[in-house]
Amino acid sequence: MVVGLNQEGLFLQQMKLSMDDSSQALSNWNPKDSNPCNWFGVTCDTSLSSSVVSLDITNANLSGGFPTVLCRLPHLSFLSFSYNYLNGSLPSSISTCKSLRHLDLSQNLLVGPLPSSFSSLPNLLYLDLSANNLSGPIPPSFAAFPKLESISLVANLLNGTVPPFLSRVSSLKQLNLSYNPFEPSEIPAEYGNLTQLDVLWLAGCNLVGSIPPTIGNLKNLTDLDLSLNSLTGAIPDSLALLVNVVQIELYNNSLYGSLPAGMAGMKSLRRFDASMNRLEGEIPHELCALPLESLNLYENRLEGELPASIAKSPNLYELRLFSNGLSGSLPAELGRNSPLLWVDLSGNLFSGVIPENICGMGALEELLFIGNSLSGGIPASLGDCRSLTRVRLGGNQMSGEVPAGFWGLPHVSLIELSGNSFSGGISPRISSAFNLSLLLISNNRFTGMIPKEIGYLGNLVEFSGSDNLLNGSVPATIANLTHLGKLDLHNNQLSGALPSEIRLLKKLSELNLADNEFSGRIPREIGELPVLNYLDLSGNSLSGEIPIELQNLKLNSFNLSNNHLWGKIPPLYANALYRESFLGNPGLCSNLIGLCPNPHGGEGRSHSLIWLLRSIFILAGLVLVVGVGCFFKRYWDFKQAKSGSERLKWTLTSFHKLGFSEYEILDCLDEDNVIGTGASGKVYKAILSNGEVVAVKKLWGVVKKGDIEDGYEKQNRVRDDGFEAEMVEAPGSGPNSMSVIAGSCGYIAPEYAYTLRVNEKSDIYSFGVIILELVTGKRPVDPDYGEKDLVKWVYITLEQKGIDHVIDPKLDICFKEEICKILSIGLLCTSPLPINRPTMRRVVKMLLDIRAEYKRRSEKKGATPPSPYCYEDESNLGNIV
């Protein structure tokens, strides 16, 4: 006997017919089955006659309205449509789902107000509506939830004020209203009545006023986030009553006064961030005596010493106190007992020496002490701290020789020692620093020759060693530095001829060898450097003629003054604009009027003659410029008419010294490099010769109707207000930012639409998109995605087809394990919830961990090739966090 599909299966079939299932996620919902218990996403309870109790359709690419027919399933207690495309508004009839205990509709496209009938769900414990486009105020009826324990409304368009009436939901354990454009509101003091709360997230809620003392009533609280608001006043002492709190985030407000007293009882506190406020006074000893993991108090007005108790924490990995007024000596035991990773105490008044055991546990990666008054030398132990990646000690009073091992740290990418009194030479052991990209040692007392071993630094981008006592010649091995973009060695005692091998530095944009003792001729090979735009060879003993090849350069700054040059000045530079570039070269005097002072008498007549000639030249120049301008204007109009489709001429206006030229930019304006299109033009991704990545917008002009004459377009250009509109829509975008201004390009974080703010979490999202681009080989937006972007495509493809359909097939499969881990980092960075995205320092740490793990495995004797296996379960892709 054939048994038809039961009633609950028919309800589910009705739901399927009402929705667009473009990915066929519900393909196994077979109407010929007797019941739906084996269908995708369906869970039944055999004790309830195989009734449907759970429906989990997460990340199934479904679209359509909320299927109210599901409320006819009498025992449905769990319902999740997270990460889909549900649209429209939520119906008030959702209140008929009487058995629901868990409802997750996050990460959809829902709009409209929150139904006031929600509170009629008698058994609801968990409600997540985050990351939609719901608007309007939170209904007062939400105060009537009888059993609700967790509510998340993060990242919507909710307005009105932050509602005090939620304090009446006494069963609440988690309250998350973050990232909504509420009207300026104070934190309701009534929230202190929610004594069962363990999570309170009110980040980015437009909060004003002070933190209410009633916050101390939340004895069960473990996580408090009030960051990114406009809170003022002092931090209440009652905050110290939160004895179970693990994490407190108060950063980016306007809090003032001192840190609260009595923090000794906060034994569970591990992470405390009150940075970017106006806090004053000293850092409490009680706070530093806690077993902290992370302490961030940077950009405040704190004074006094850093308590020695901070050095006793067995868990401390992060200490960032930069931009304060802290003083005194650093705790002598700092680093001995703690697995320090990142230490940044820059911009304070610290004195004394760097603690000998700052890298005592061998994990230190970043050590930043810029702009203090530290003295003494670099501890010898730092020469063995192989984990270091960034060291910045500039602007102190340190002295002595740098430990030889310090020069050759294998993982360090940045060494900054500028503005001290270090002496001695650069050790040949620098050859081991094969990851070094920035070597900044200017304004010290370094002596000796530049070692030839510097040629092993194939990743070096900048070498700034000016204002020292370096001598000898520049080693020919410098030609091996093929990524070098800046070489600044001015004001030393370097001598000998300039090496002709310099022609091999094809990415060099700045060359400053001024005020040394170089002799011989200027190598004509300098004219072969394609992106050089800053050249200063002044104050040497260079002789001979100026090579005509220098005319090939596109220079923003040019100085050959105070040498022994003679002969003709190349025609390009033989004009008054470059006069000061050739001063102090007597042999060039006859080639440029006014270059040298008149050796004869008649000073008054000489000045009068100079002014007369200058006036004549200026007047003649103006006439010439106007005449030539008019000629070229008419010629340009004619030429444009004949070649309207040709690429427009570009003008690069430099407001500061540039590390690239307009010619580099032009080479990148190819359709293959388009990453977005806005109202005012296209955005291109440009990779410069120095490895830097910038976003370039090519503006479209606007052709006015009726401007067609004699069969061609005059192409009168009018002001493009679309560009200004895009700039208003994307504050914070810069020429080096991959958060580009074209909102449609796929790099913009989703919360920007409702917060209109760009912060670190937005940048993390953009960085995550770039990671996904690299792993998948796909663009951030593509017609193949339909209405989705790259992020949604990755999530859906992982869920439905697995990892092999996500990874770019051009990538080497033997590195699949590492690729999977990097993909998981990209997914973390592009989490729709900003609070779930890691910090950039965490991202860097995870990437370095992947590299370190691979190196350890590949260096191990007898190691087998990397396993091609990786988890396909999306949940497991986050396991490296």
ZABAMI-290564 format. One record per residue (C-alpha): x, y, z. Coordinates in steps of 0.1 Angstrom, whole numbers. Example, Ala and Ser with C-alpha at 12.3 -4.5 7.8 and 13.67 -1.06 7.14 Angstrom:
123;-45;78
137;-11;71
***
This chain:
0;0;0
14;34;-10
14;59;19
14;95;9
34;123;25
22;132;59
7;166;68
39;181;81
57;171;49
30;189;29
35;220;49
72;219;41
65;213;5
43;244;5
72;263;20
95;250;-8
71;261;-35
69;296;-20
107;302;-22
133;305;-49
158;276;-44
183;285;-71
210;263;-57
187;233;-53
194;230;-16
160;214;-11
164;190;-40
160;159;-17
126;171;-4
108;143;-22
70;146;-21
69;108;-26
84;102;9
61;92;37
75;119;60
101;146;58
124;133;85
153;125;61
151;158;42
179;183;42
178;205;73
149;186;89
150;169;123
122;149;137
115;135;172
105;99;173
90;103;207
65;127;191
53;105;163
82;117;141
70;153;143
93;180;129
111;197;158
139;214;140
145;231;107
180;243;100
183;258;65
215;279;71
234;292;41
212;276;15
209;305;-10
171;306;-5
152;338;-13
116;349;-7
95;360;22
93;344;56
73;312;52
45;316;78
32;281;69
60;267;91
41;280;121
16;252;114
42;226;125
30;221;160
63;209;176
88;231;157
111;245;184
143;253;164
142;274;132
172;289;114
174;306;80
207;323;87
228;334;57
201;333;31
182;360;11
149;362;29
134;395;20
104;416;27
91;424;62
84;400;90
47;392;93
29;397;126
16;362;122
50;349;132
36;349;167
16;318;158
48;297;160
40;289;196
65;261;201
96;281;189
124;282;214
152;292;190
148;316;160
177;327;139
170;349;109
204;366;108
223;376;77
193;381;54
177;410;36
147;416;58
133;451;60
106;470;78
98;472;115
102;446;142
68;429;147
54;438;181
38;404;182
72;387;187
68;389;225
37;366;222
60;336;216
56;320;250
86;296;248
112;317;229
146;316;245
169;327;216
162;354;190
188;365;164
178;391;138
213;405;133
227;418;99
194;426;82
179;459;72
152;461;98
143;497;108
122;517;132
124;516;170
124;485;191
87;479;200
78;485;237
61;451;236
96;435;236
95;442;274
69;413;277
91;384;265
83;358;292
114;335;289
138;352;264
175;346;273
193;360;243
185;387;218
207;400;190
197;429;169
232;439;158
238;455;125
204;467;114
189;502;108
171;505;141
165;540;153
148;556;182
166;555;216
182;525;232
152;512;251
152;511;289
122;488;289
143;458;279
154;458;315
120;442;323
130;410;305
146;396;337
155;363;321
180;379;296
215;365;296
228;381;264
218;415;250
234;427;218
222;459;202
256;469;186
260;488;153
226;504;149
220;541;142
201;549;173
193;584;183
218;598;209
210;578;240
223;572;275
229;537;287
197;529;306
205;527;343
177;501;345
200;476;327
216;471;361
185;451;369
194;424;344
213;405;370
215;373;349
233;390;320
266;375;310
270;394;277
262;431;271
272;445;237
263;481;230
292;490;206
285;516;180
250;526;194
255;564;194
256;563;232
262;596;251
264;606;287
283;586;314
284;549;323
258;544;350
270;531;384
243;504;382
266;486;357
282;471;388
251;452;396
257;428;367
277;403;388
274;375;362
287;396;333
316;381;314
318;403;284
311;441;283
315;461;251
307;498;251
333;508;225
328;532;195
304;555;212
305;591;226
305;583;263
318;609;286
325;612;323
346;590;346
345;552;346
325;544;377
342;526;405
313;501;405
329;486;374
353;469;398
324;449;412
322;429;380
341;400;396
333;375;367
340;397;338
366;384;313
367;411;287
359;449;289
360;471;258
356;508;263
378;521;235
371;550;212
349;571;235
355;604;254
358;590;289
380;611;313
392;609;349
412;581;363
408;544;360
385;530;388
399;520;421
394;486;437
401;465;406
420;439;427
388;418;430
384;414;392
402;381;392
386;368;360
396;399;339
419;389;311
414;416;284
410;453;291
408;480;264
401;516;273
423;531;246
414;563;226
398;582;255
409;611;277
418;591;308
442;607;333
462;598;364
483;567;369
477;531;359
465;513;390
488;487;405
457;465;411
449;464;374
485;453;365
485;427;392
456;408;376
465;378;354
459;399;323
464;386;287
459;420;270
461;456;282
453;484;258
454;520;272
469;538;243
460;574;232
450;587;266
466;612;290
480;587;316
510;597;337
533;581;362
552;548;361
542;515;347
536;493;378
562;466;382
534;441;389
526;440;352
558;419;348
543;391;370
514;382;347
519;347;334
495;352;305
503;387;292
508;387;254
498;422;244
508;455;260
500;487;241
503;520;260
515;543;233
507;580;231
504;588;268
526;607;293
540;577;312
575;581;326
601;564;348
619;532;342
604;501;326
599;471;350
632;452;351
614;419;349
591;427;320
590;397;297
607;372;320
574;356;331
551;366;302
547;352;267
549;387;252
540;390;215
533;427;210
547;456;231
541;492;220
551;519;245
559;546;219
552;583;225
558;584;262
585;597;286
600;564;296
637;565;306
663;540;317
671;509;297
652;482;279
646;452;302
671;425;295
645;398;295
619;416;273
620;385;250
625;361;279
600;335;266
611;337;230
577;348;215
582;386;211
572;397;176
568;435;178
588;458;200
580;495;196
595;522;219
595;551;195
599;586;209
608;581;245
640;589;265
654;554;268
692;552;272
718;524;273
722;499;246
701;472;229
701;442;253
723;414;241
694;390;245
675;407;217
702;395;193
689;360;200
652;369;198
645;351;165
607;357;167
610;394;162
593;408;131
592;446;138
616;467;160
612;504;163
635;522;188
637;556;170
638;589;188
654;579;220
688;585;237
702;550;232
739;544;225
766;517;222
771;491;196
742;470;182
745;433;190
758;415;160
730;389;161
704;417;161
714;428;126
707;392;113
673;383;129
657;360;103
621;371;106
624;408;111
609;430;84
615;464;100
644;477;120
642;514;130
670;528;151
669;564;138
675;594;161
698;578;187
735;577;194
743;541;183
779;535;172
800;508;157
794;492;123
767;473;105
775;437;111
781;413;81
756;391;99
729;413;84
730;388;55
707;365;76
679;391;78
664;378;45
629;392;54
641;427;61
623;453;40
629;485;60
663;494;75
661;529;91
693;538;110
697;575;101
709;602;126
732;580;147
770;576;149
774;544;129
809;540;114
828;518;90
819;505;56
785;493;44
791;455;43
789;438;10
765;413;27
738;438;25
733;426;-10
717;394;4
686;414;15
665;407;-15
633;420;1
648;454;11
626;483;1
642;512;20
676;518;33
679;551;52
713;556;68
718;593;66
735;615;92
761;589;103
798;584;99
798;556;74
828;556;51
842;537;22
825;530;-11
790;518;-17
793;480;-23
786;468;-58
764;441;-43
738;468;-38
727;459;-73
711;428;-59
685;448;-40
660;446;-69
631;457;-47
648;488;-33
627;519;-36
646;544;-15
683;547;-8
691;576;15
728;578;27
732;616;27
756;633;52
781;605;57
818;601;47
812;577;18
837;580;-10
848;565;-43
829;564;-75
791;559;-77
786;523;-88
773;518;-123
755;487;-111
729;511;-98
711;507;-131
698;474;-120
677;490;-92
646;492;-115
623;500;-86
644;528;-71
623;560;-68
645;580;-44
683;583;-44
699;607;-19
737;605;-16
742;642;-9
770;656;14
795;627;11
829;625;-6
819;607;-38
842;615;-68
844;607;-104
816;610;-130
779;607;-126
771;573;-140
750;577;-172
733;544;-161
713;565;-136
692;576;-165
680;540;-170
661;540;-137
625;539;-149
607;552;-118
633;575;-102
617;608;-93
640;621;-65
678;625;-71
701;644;-48
739;641;-54
748;675;-41
777;683;-18
802;658;-32
833;660;-54
817;647;-86
832;659;-118
828;657;-156
798;665;-177
762;659;-166
751;628;-186
725;636;-212
707;604;-202
694;621;-171
668;637;-193
651;603;-195
641;607;-158
608;621;-146
621;640;-116
601;658;-89
633;668;-71
668;672;-86
700;685;-70
735;684;-83
748;715;-66
782;720;-49
802;695;-70
829;700;-96
808;695;-127
815;712;-160
803;714;-195
768;718;-210
737;713;-189
713;689;-206
687;710;-225
658;697;-204
673;712;-173
689;743;-188
663;768;-175
657;789;-145
635;763;-128
665;742;-122
690;770;-114
694;760;-77
701;724;-88
734;734;-103
747;761;-78
784;757;-67
796;741;-100
818;769;-115
823;749;-147
786;752;-155
783;790;-150
784;799;-187
755;776;-195
728;792;-173
724;829;-168
726;840;-132
740;806;-120
771;822;-105
777;856;-89
793;884;-110
830;885;-103
833;922;-113
824;953;-94
793;974;-97
771;956;-72
742;981;-74
743;981;-112
745;943;-112
714;940;-90
695;965;-112
705;946;-143
695;913;-127
660;927;-118
656;942;-153
666;909;-170
644;890;-146
614;912;-154
620;909;-191
623;871;-189
591;869;-167
572;890;-191
584;871;-221
578;839;-204
542;849;-196
536;859;-232
551;826;-244
531;805;-220
498;822;-229
505;820;-266
516;784;-265
486;776;-242
461;791;-266
478;772;-295
477;739;-277
441;745;-265
429;748;-301
451;720;-313
439;698;-284
402;704;-292
409;695;-328
428;664;-319
402;653;-294
376;656;-321
395;631;-343
403;606;-316
375;608;-291
379;572;-281
416;576;-273
427;575;-237
427;610;-220
459;626;-210
467;624;-173
480;650;-150
497;640;-117
498;668;-91
523;661;-64
516;675;-30
544;656;-13
574;636;-23
560;606;-42
574;570;-44
560;565;-79
555;583;-111
524;589;-133
539;566;-159
537;537;-135
500;545;-129
492;547;-166
507;513;-172
482;498;-148
451;513;-164
440;481;-181
406;466;-181
420;435;-164
428;456;-134
393;471;-129
381;464;-94
350;486;-94
330;513;-112
315;543;-96
294;572;-107
325;592;-116
347;566;-131
364;533;-128
387;521;-100
418;502;-110
441;481;-88
477;492;-94
508;473;-83
537;497;-82
574;489;-89
581;490;-51
555;464;-45
530;488;-30
493;483;-40
472;514;-45
437;521;-58
435;546;-87
403;562;-99
401;573;-135
375;601;-137
349;602;-165
341;635;-180
306;645;-190
297;654;-226
270;681;-227
242;675;-252
243;699;-281
280;702;-281
284;684;-314
298;707;-341
312;700;-376
307;662;-371
328;659;-339
322;663;-301
338;693;-285
338;672;-253
332;701;-230
338;688;-195
316;699;-167
320;694;-129
315;658;-119
294;658;-87
293;620;-87
329;619;-76
322;642;-46
292;621;-38
313;589;-37
339;606;-15
312;616;9
298;580;9
333;566;17
350;586;45
385;575;54
394;562;19
430;571;9
452;566;-21
467;535;-5
435;521;9
420;490;-6
387;501;10
381;519;-23
355;545;-28
334;527;-53
308;511;-31
299;485;-56
334;470;-59
329;444;-32
355;455;-7
332;476;16
321;460;49
283;454;51
279;475;82
290;506;63
255;509;49
240;516;82
268;531;103
284;553;76
316;547;96
349;532;85
370;517;113
395;490;119
368;463;115
359;477;81
395;475;70
397;439;83
367;430;61
384;446;31
416;427;38
395;395;41
381;401;6
416;404;-7
425;371;9
395;354;-7
405;369;-41
440;353;-37
427;319;-27
399;317;-52
414;335;-81
381;354;-85
372;391;-84
352;406;-55
322;412;-78
314;393;-109
282;387;-130
286;350;-124
277;356;-87
242;369;-96
231;392;-68
259;379;-45
295;390;-41
326;370;-36
321;365;1
286;351;-3
298;329;-32
326;314;-10
302;306;18
276;290;-4
301;271;-25
318;257;6
285;246;20
272;230;-12
302;218;-32
331;217;-8
366;232;-6
378;219;-40
354;241;-58
366;272;-40
403;270;-43
419;285;-75
429;254;-96
461;272;-106
474;269;-70
497;241;-61
477;213;-45
506;202;-24
501;233;-3
464;226;2
466;225;40
481;260;41
456;273;15
427;260;36
440;277;67
445;310;48
409;306;34
396;303;70
414;335;79
396;352;50
363;339;62
370;352;97
379;386;84
347;388;63
324;378;91
292;399;87
294;408;124
322;433;130
326;420;166
334;385;152
363;398;130
398;394;144
421;424;149
447;430;123
474;420;148
456;387;152
453;382;115
491;388;111
498;364;139
476;336;123
493;341;89
528;340;105
518;308;124
509;292;91
542;301;77
561;289;108
542;256;109
550;250;72
587;258;77
589;235;108
574;207;88
595;212;57
628;215;77
621;183;97
641;154;85
622;128;66
591;150;66
564;139;42
548;164;18
520;186;32
488;166;34
462;176;7
435;169;33
416;197;50
382;200;66
353;207;43
330;214;72
327;252;74
327;251;112
361;234;111
375;261;89
376;284;119
396;260;141
429;278;137
417;309;156
***
